Amino acid sequence: MTATAQDINLEAFFKISYGLYIVSAGNSSKKSGYISNAVFQVTAEPAQFAVCCSKNNYTASLINENRSFSISVLKRDAAQSLISTFGYKSGKDTDKFSSIKYTTGITGAPIVTEYSLAWFECRLTQTIDVGTHLLFTAEIVNTCLIEDGEPLTYSYYREERKGKAPKNAPTYIDPDKNNEQKSDSEKYKCLLCGHIYDPAEGDPEGRIAPGTDFKDLPESWQCPVCGADKGSFDRV
């Protein structure tokens, strides 16, 4: 039996515990990574992890192409700029590794070390199509504990840092499906740079007339401060 909208309480999903990680893949010529909260160990002997990645993520193609990836465990105080870069920008358009500390693993995969407590290097064993996402399982071939500390969890990121899951995350919840959604005339905040879109003011560059609701902005509209697309904004 399929659950109906009346059967599903969206707040229940937030009671499931998740960490926040950077999953990276690629080689010397091209590399990318994304923020993931779907990383978990599936076997002990051999030690295997599984990660879930949207088919829309550039990293997904790099994982399949290079047959390897890395997982970096983020610190609780990881910089928002790091999370924004790997969570809300595409590796097709941005060199996410240009201004961060990283190393290259024995498989050739890039490994983010900045704001990381530990990392795992993984060799791909299986790819499972689960609809909108791909589930990758892999054997651990290399690890490093950088330092002790509190890891960043999705619960802490959401409740204390007021962060939201990117649209490609498996835990993303469309606010339009939330029974407690606010009107479209509410303000929206850019998750990359913090710019606030206020319908009463319109676009500061004069491209959008005051009084234009966020939903009525053209799909090609971008943040006037950092150039992020509409998908990088969330209700305030």
BELTACOR-V271815 format. One record per pair of residues at least 24 apart in sequence whose C-alpha atoms are under 6 Angstrom apart, sorted by the first residue. I is the first residue (numbers start at 1). GAP is how many residues later the second one is. D is the distance in Angstrom with one decimal. If there is no record, write none. Layout:
# BELTACOR-V271815
i: (I I)
gap: (GAP GAP)
d: (D D)
This chain:
# BELTACOR-V271815
i: (18 18 19 19 20 20 20 21 21 21 22 22 23 23 24 24 25 25 25 25 25 26 26 27 27 32 32 33 34 34 35 35 47 47 48 48 48 49 49 50 50 51 51 52 52 53 53 54 54 55 67 68 68 68 69 69 70 70 70 70 71 71 72 72 73 73 73 73 74 74 74 74 75 75 75 75 75 76 76 76 78 84 117 117 118 118 118 119 119 184 185 187 188 188 188 188 189 189 189 190 190 191 191)
gap: (135 136 134 135 132 133 134 51 52 53 49 50 47 48 45 46 37 38 44 84 85 36 83 81 82 27 59 26 52 53 51 52 92 93 90 91 92 88 89 86 87 84 85 82 83 80 81 79 114 78 57 54 55 56 40 53 41 50 51 52 48 49 44 47 43 44 45 46 41 42 77 78 40 41 42 76 77 74 75 76 37 108 29 30 26 27 28 24 25 29 28 49 45 46 47 48 44 45 47 42 43 41 42)
d: (5.8 5.4 4.1 5.5 5.8 5.4 5.8 5.5 5.0 5.6 5.7 5.1 5.5 4.7 5.5 5.2 5.7 5.6 4.5 5.1 6.0 5.4 5.3 5.4 5.7 5.5 5.1 5.6 4.7 5.6 5.6 4.9 5.9 5.8 5.4 4.4 5.7 5.7 5.6 5.4 4.2 5.8 5.3 5.7 4.5 5.4 5.3 4.2 5.6 5.2 4.9 5.6 4.4 5.0 5.7 5.4 5.8 5.6 4.4 5.8 5.5 5.1 6.0 4.4 5.3 5.6 5.3 6.0 5.8 4.5 5.8 5.6 5.5 5.5 5.9 4.6 5.2 5.7 5.0 3.8 5.2 5.1 5.2 5.2 5.5 4.4 5.1 5.7 5.4 5.8 5.1 5.7 6.0 5.3 4.4 5.3 5.2 5.4 5.9 5.8 4.4 5.6 5.7)
